[in-house]
Amino acid sequence: EEVRTGIHVSDLLQPRKAFWSRKLQLPATDDEIGYWLAGRAHHFFLVQALTGVDDAQEASLVDPLTGIHYSPDLLQLKGEFKTTRWGMLPTTLKSVTRATEGYIAQCRAYAALINTLEWNLYVFYLMPVDVKTGRKTPRLRVYALTFEEKELENERALLKNRKLLRQPGSFLVA
């Protein structure tokens, strides 16, 4: 079980999930454990292969201005690593955006807290079906993201405001 202190970026990006996970304090399901195990294993080995970095013990960072905790996967590469079980590789800008929308929000938050305009999103598709052969063949895709300064300013303000709503006395605190 991962124990986090403070308010994490993921809590601010998915406040409903954060609220209910604290409120109900339900244990992970067998399915969730299986997904996390597979995702963490792929993550660990691919990050090691791509960077030579063992990020298994990487600690959360804390933004000094907001006190928000965050844990980018590939800080040296300004990148985030994700695994997905999507059955089809996205082939158009629209399908890429749809498949990575939540990931991009997390990357934008990290870029805003680190104050960088560029971020890379590494997505390992575990089981996409090859349309020619019908076989499931894993694929790694890297998406180079570029943010504008105004976009990052807005993101920092949004994160700060969401954190303020989570403070003691707020109706959102579990």
Secondary structure in CASP SS format (residue, H / E / C, confidence):
PFRMAT SS
TARGET T0000
AUTHOR 0000-0000-0000
METHOD secondary structure of the structure
MODEL  1
E C 1.00
E C 1.00
V C 1.00
R C 1.00
T C 1.00
G C 1.00
I C 1.00
H E 1.00
V H 1.00
S H 1.00
D H 1.00
L H 1.00
L H 1.00
Q C 1.00
P H 1.00
R H 1.00
K H 1.00
A H 1.00
F H 1.00
W H 1.00
S H 1.00
R H 1.00
K H 1.00
L H 1.00
Q C 1.00
L C 1.00
P C 1.00
A C 1.00
T C 1.00
D H 1.00
D H 1.00
E H 1.00
I H 1.00
G H 1.00
Y H 1.00
W H 1.00
L H 1.00
A H 1.00
G H 1.00
R H 1.00
A H 1.00
H H 1.00
H H 1.00
F H 1.00
F H 1.00
L H 1.00
V H 1.00
Q H 1.00
A H 1.00
L H 1.00
T H 1.00
G C 1.00
V C 1.00
D C 1.00
D C 1.00
A C 1.00
Q C 1.00
E C 1.00
A C 1.00
S C 1.00
L E 1.00
V E 1.00
D C 1.00
P C 1.00
L C 1.00
T C 1.00
G C 1.00
I C 1.00
H E 1.00
Y E 1.00
S C 1.00
P C 1.00
D C 1.00
L E 1.00
L H 1.00
Q H 1.00
L H 1.00
K C 1.00
G E 1.00
E E 1.00
F E 1.00
K E 1.00
T E 1.00
T E 1.00
R C 1.00
W C 1.00
G C 1.00
M C 1.00
L C 1.00
P C 1.00
T C 1.00
T C 1.00
L H 1.00
K H 1.00
S H 1.00
V H 1.00
T H 1.00
R H 1.00
A H 1.00
T H 1.00
E H 1.00
G H 1.00
Y H 1.00
I H 1.00
A H 1.00
Q H 1.00
C H 1.00
R H 1.00
A H 1.00
Y H 1.00
A H 1.00
A H 1.00
L H 1.00
I H 1.00
N C 1.00
T C 1.00
L C 1.00
E E 1.00
W E 1.00
N E 1.00
L E 1.00
Y E 1.00
V E 1.00
F E 1.00
Y E 1.00
L C 1.00
M C 1.00
P C 1.00
V E 1.00
D C 1.00
V C 1.00
K C 1.00
T C 1.00
G C 1.00
R C 1.00
K E 1.00
T C 1.00
P C 1.00
R E 1.00
L E 1.00
R E 1.00
V E 1.00
Y E 1.00
A E 1.00
L E 1.00
T E 1.00
F C 1.00
E C 1.00
E H 1.00
K H 1.00
E H 1.00
L H 1.00
E H 1.00
N H 1.00
E H 1.00
R H 1.00
A H 1.00
L H 1.00
L H 1.00
K H 1.00
N H 1.00
R H 1.00
K H 1.00
L H 1.00
L H 1.00
R C 1.00
Q C 1.00
P C 1.00
G C 1.00
S C 1.00
F C 1.00
L C 1.00
V C 1.00
A C 1.00
END
